[in-house]
Amino acid sequence: MYEHLKIEERGAIAILTISAPKSLNALNSAILGELGDYLDNFDSNRFRCLVLTGDGEKSFVAGADISEMAALNAAQGEAFGRRGADVFRRLETLPCPVIAAVNGFALGGGCELAMACDIRICSDNAKFGQPEVGLGIIPGFSGTVRLARLIGQGMAKMLIYSGRAIKSDEALRIGLVQAVVPQAELMDRALELANQIAANAPLAVQAAKLCINVEYDMDAENAIAFESKAFGSCFATDDQKQGMRAFLEKGKCEFQGK
Ligand code: CO8
């Protein structure tokens, strides 16, 4: 149904693969459109985790499509940047968690896409970077926003100003990724984590995601109040009743997401 997206469902886990092998999965308008459509129709009641990856063993996403950007004027550049940023924001605010399984190059828009996911696991051959200033532009899919938030301003400025790409071990050291695994194990390890997430109470997982995302932009007082309210709302769910009963009876709970 999509030209550049491959979709797989494994129980409560959805796997989305960006596939444009000729350009190392670079993001053009068509792919952004498909990604936006997929996210708009994503059923967070049915799926408990989304794993996002790139096709092949070389590249996650090698950036926005340079051939499409080359002739843009300022207004068109802004519109293209806005379009990508909107799609990435939809990914970031998807109710259920998203794991980026980064299988190779995550450059420019590819690094920005990975950063819009909740958790990043990468293969040992992965490379991250924001090379945009070497093309006469800046990261335009929210990279200046998210990179600084994820790894701190100093490190973000060093990477963005220099355009330097870093290997997986350095990405782990600076906190850009949460785990590095051998390439052959990448999907298994991502799915293992996805299954751990999926075994937990889905409404509680969603509430935790919402809290962490929303509270980041709040002052401490409002953030704490927001968390208290979300915490309280968990007690209105069957999952909380059943989860706590199962614990007290030393049983296991199959959460229903109600
Ligand atoms: N866009 C378009 N085509 C690409 C891209 C890209 N980002 N990346 C790779 N390709 C194409 C190559 O042109 C090549 O095509 P062809 O076979 O027709 O010549 C094919 O993919 C294979 O690539 P290479 O032959 O270059 O493969 P290598 O293994 O030699 O190198 C690299 C791999 C290092 C990944 C190299 O391809 C590269 O440097 N790519 C560009 C990386 C980059 O600069 N990315 C950032 C792009 S800018 C961006 O993402 C901005 C996001 C914000 C946009 C805001 C809108 C205004």
Residues whose N, C-alpha, C, O or C-beta is under 5 A from the ligand:
A	BS01	CO8	K22 S23 L24 A26 A62 G63 A64 D65 I66 S67 G77 F80 G81 F105 L107 G108 G109 P131 E132 I138 P139 G140 F141
